[in-house]
Amino acid sequence: MRETPVLSIAPVVLPTPDRAVDLRLRISAPATGDGELPVILLSHGQGHSNNLSSLNGYAPLVSYWAAHGFAVIQPTHLSSTTLTLPASTPGAPLYWRSRAEDMTRVLDRLDEIEAAVPQLAGRLDRGKVAVAGHSMGGHTASLLLGARLTDPDDGTEVNLTEPRISAGVLLAAPGRGGDALTGHVAENWPFFATTDFSRMTTPTLVVAGDKDASAHLTVMGPDWHTDPYVLAPGPKSLLTLFDAEHGLGGISGYDVAETTDENPARVAAVQRLTWAYLRTELYPGDTAWQTARDELAAGADPLGRVESK
């Protein structure tokens, strides 16, 4: 598909009285074109840099996806360090439930979003919606795709599955709980402890780096990030990136100091393969995913491998 200039507008503010602050969004899309645009909801991670964990992050992915035919909607979740909410705010510090609810709010209010961005009027395809998330954003996306957990505050099972989402991409996402977690995580973020992928049935591409040990989160090493693929039912695909760490080459921003494995070629592979996967999932019969897989495998020194079930 031809690359086109991108329109990116922020902040688009949705008044949200029942939230600690109003929901702020960035909307990125092809600047021109008459056809209806499939939508990607993108959930940011946490990380050390302030603005990467907000609507201002992930430009390498957002720009590529928008230039190749998607409308990308990025919320600033309550966990963003740009907001500096009091520690006593309900849901702090990671706001796992609110993060998922942000995405449902977006889908509920697409008419308002189109009205706020006149260049988008009539261009969003409500029937073709995907979700993507990196790191903690991957946890958010997995809940929307069907993963479950037990609320540590009241012991109830939480089901935040969003039926309007047809496909997902999990980027360096957290894996299972239980004995896979470090003691610090189990004690301070107990919602991770009961993560259950067994009912995450929505088609999903899981992207994991084979050097992403995430030792502050898990005792299982890099394989932990493949759990959403291994433990969830099909249809699923797993893209394992060779020598990749948690930044997957630098997807959270251009020239980001906290990227420990900076690699432009790896970022380009993530751009291409994630776009191709979602293109084919949302448009059955499109050959983009198979073509991208073939190109990855054909290289003399491949950057990764893909498996599916």
FENSULWO-V287172 format. One record per backbone hydrogen bond with DSSP energy under -0.5 kcal/mol. NH is the residue of the N-H (numbers start at 0). CO is the residue of the C=O. If there is no record, write none. Layout:
# FENSULWO-V287172
[[NH	CO] [NH	CO]]
This chain:
# FENSULWO-V287172
[[3	66] [6	28] [8	26] [10	24] [11	24] [12	10] [13	11] [13	22] [14	12] [18	15] [22	13] [23	21] [24	11] [25	73] [26	8] [27	71] [28	6] [30	4] [36	122] [37	68] [38	127] [39	70] [40	129] [41	39] [41	72] [42	40] [42	131] [43	41] [52	48] [52	49] [53	51] [55	50] [56	53] [57	251] [60	57] [60	250] [61	57] [62	58] [63	59] [64	60] [65	61] [66	62] [67	63] [68	65] [69	64] [70	37] [71	27] [71	69] [72	39] [73	25] [73	71] [74	41] [74	72] [75	23] [76	74] [79	76] [82	79] [83	79] [88	85] [91	88] [94	90] [98	94] [99	95] [100	96] [101	97] [102	98] [102	99] [103	99] [104	100] [105	101] [106	102] [107	103] [108	104] [108	105] [109	106] [112	108] [113	109] [114	110] [115	111] [116	112] [119	116] [120	117] [122	119] [124	36] [125	123] [127	124] [129	38] [130	166] [131	40] [132	168] [133	42] [134	170] [136	133] [137	134] [138	134] [139	135] [140	136] [141	137] [142	138] [143	139] [144	140] [145	141] [145	142] [146	141] [147	195] [148	157] [150	148] [150	155] [154	150] [157	148] [158	156] [159	146] [159	157] [161	143] [162	160] [164	161] [165	128] [165	163] [166	128] [167	202] [168	130] [169	204] [170	132] [170	168] [171	169] [171	206] [173	134] [176	194] [177	192] [179	176] [180	177] [181	216] [185	181] [186	182] [187	183] [188	184] [191	188] [192	189] [193	190] [194	191] [195	147] [199	196] [200	198] [201	144] [203	234] [204	167] [205	203] [205	236] [206	169] [206	204] [207	205] [207	238] [209	240] [210	243] [211	208] [212	210] [216	213] [217	213] [218	179] [219	179] [222	219] [223	220] [224	221] [225	222] [226	223] [228	225] [229	225] [230	226] [236	203] [237	306] [238	205] [239	237] [239	304] [240	207] [240	238] [241	239] [241	302] [243	240] [247	244] [249	246] [250	246] [252	249] [255	252] [258	255] [259	257] [261	258] [262	248] [266	262] [267	263] [268	264] [269	265] [270	266] [271	267] [272	268] [273	269] [274	270] [275	271] [276	272] [277	273] [278	274] [279	275] [280	276] [281	277] [282	278] [285	282] [288	275] [290	286] [291	287] [292	288] [293	289] [294	290] [295	291] [296	292] [297	293] [298	294] [298	295] [301	298] [304	239] [306	237] [308	235]]
